[in-house]
Amino acid sequence: MKTIDFLFDLKKIGLPFISVTEGVFKGLCFLVDTGCTESVMFSFVAKHFENELRTDGENGSMFGVEGKPVETLKVFGDMSFGGSLTTVHFHLLDDSTASQRIQDDYGFQMHGILGMDFLLANNWIVDIVNRRIIIDEQVERVA
């Protein structure tokens, strides 16, 4: 079992931010949101990583930050969190206002959201009390 300490958390709701620890995506900061069903990377961030992000041309749809349905392009890339390399699948969302609000309020930029799809696929447990992510590599999936 591994753990990742929170980089920062929003005290009002207890959700953590964590950052990519190695590789070309090192330093990107993601909100870990247990209320978000799909993972998101903001389009303005993806532009800087066109050679590292891959797509099979698949489109998706999701509810955007403001709760409105939006069509998205799905992309994926290999990222390292807490020393573990994993492939993360994202919906590209063209919304820089959420990131700008975080930057204005807290002084750092949010590059996307890791949602429940990622947490479940990677056996991540959000431990809000101890301010860490627990990665349980021994969990078996029940379909």
C-alpha positions in Angstrom: 0.0 0.0 0.0 1.3 3.4 -1.0 0.3 6.9 0.1 0.4 10.4 -1.4 0.2 13.4 0.8 -2.1 16.2 -0.3 -0.3 19.1 -1.9 -3.1 21.4 -0.8 -6.7 21.0 0.0 -9.8 23.2 -0.1 -10.7 23.6 3.5 -14.3 24.4 2.7 -14.9 21.0 1.1 -11.8 19.0 2.0 -10.9 17.9 -1.6 -7.2 17.6 -2.2 -4.9 18.8 -4.9 -2.0 16.6 -5.9 0.8 17.1 -8.4 2.5 14.9 -11.0 5.8 14.0 -9.5 7.9 12.9 -12.5 8.2 13.0 -16.3 7.1 15.5 -18.9 3.9 16.3 -16.9 5.9 17.0 -13.7 4.3 19.8 -11.7 0.9 19.7 -13.2 -1.7 20.1 -10.4 -5.0 18.2 -10.3 -8.0 18.5 -8.0 -9.0 15.0 -6.8 -12.8 15.3 -6.9 -14.9 12.4 -5.6 -18.0 14.1 -6.9 -16.8 14.2 -10.5 -17.5 11.1 -12.5 -15.0 11.8 -15.3 -11.4 13.1 -15.3 -10.8 16.4 -17.0 -7.8 18.3 -18.4 -8.3 21.8 -19.4 -7.7 22.5 -23.1 -5.2 25.3 -22.4 -3.0 22.8 -20.6 -3.3 20.1 -23.3 -2.0 22.6 -25.9 1.4 22.5 -24.2 1.5 18.7 -24.3 0.3 17.9 -27.8 3.2 15.4 -28.4 2.8 13.6 -25.1 -1.0 13.2 -25.0 -2.6 10.6 -27.3 -6.1 10.2 -28.6 -7.9 7.5 -30.6 -10.2 10.2 -32.0 -13.0 9.2 -29.6 -15.3 11.9 -28.5 -17.2 12.0 -25.3 -19.7 14.1 -23.5 -20.0 15.3 -19.9 -21.4 18.0 -17.8 -19.0 20.9 -17.7 -18.0 23.0 -14.7 -21.2 25.0 -14.8 -23.3 21.9 -15.1 -24.1 22.3 -18.8 -23.6 19.3 -21.2 -20.5 19.6 -23.4 -19.0 17.5 -26.2 -15.3 16.6 -25.5 -12.4 15.0 -27.1 -10.9 12.2 -25.1 -7.1 12.0 -24.6 -4.8 10.0 -22.5 -1.2 10.3 -21.2 1.2 8.5 -18.8 1.6 10.4 -15.5 3.5 9.6 -12.3 1.8 10.2 -8.9 3.7 9.3 -5.8 6.2 7.3 -7.8 3.6 5.1 -9.6 3.2 5.5 -13.4 -0.3 5.3 -14.6 -2.2 6.1 -17.8 -4.8 8.8 -17.2 -7.8 9.3 -19.5 -9.2 12.8 -19.7 -12.0 14.7 -21.3 -10.6 17.9 -22.8 -12.6 20.8 -21.4 -12.4 24.3 -22.8 -12.9 26.2 -19.6 -10.2 28.3 -18.1 -12.4 30.1 -15.6 -12.4 27.4 -13.0 -8.6 27.3 -13.1 -8.4 31.1 -13.0 -10.6 31.2 -9.9 -8.3 28.7 -8.1 -5.3 30.7 -9.1 -6.9 34.0 -7.9 -8.1 32.5 -4.6 -5.2 30.2 -3.7 -2.2 31.4 -5.7 -1.6 28.3 -7.9 -3.0 27.0 -11.1 -5.2 23.9 -11.4 -4.6 21.9 -14.6 -7.5 19.5 -14.4 -9.6 17.1 -12.3 -9.0 13.5 -11.4 -12.5 12.1 -11.1 -14.1 8.8 -9.9 -13.2 7.0 -13.1 -9.5 7.5 -12.3 -9.9 6.8 -8.6 -11.7 3.5 -9.2 -9.4 2.3 -12.0 -6.3 2.9 -9.8 -7.7 1.9 -6.4 -7.2 5.3 -4.9 -8.9 6.0 -1.5 -9.2 9.7 -0.4 -8.4 9.9 3.3 -9.6 13.4 4.1 -8.9 13.1 7.9 -5.2 12.3 7.4 -4.8 14.4 4.3 -3.5 11.7 2.0 -4.4 9.4 -0.9 -4.1 5.7 -0.2 -3.3 3.5 -3.2 -4.3 0.0 -2.4 -2.7 -2.2 -5.0 -4.1 -5.4 -3.4 -7.8 -4.6 -4.1 -9.6 -7.0 -6.4 -12.3 -5.6 -8.6 -15.8 -7.1 -8.5 -17.6 -6.6 -11.8 
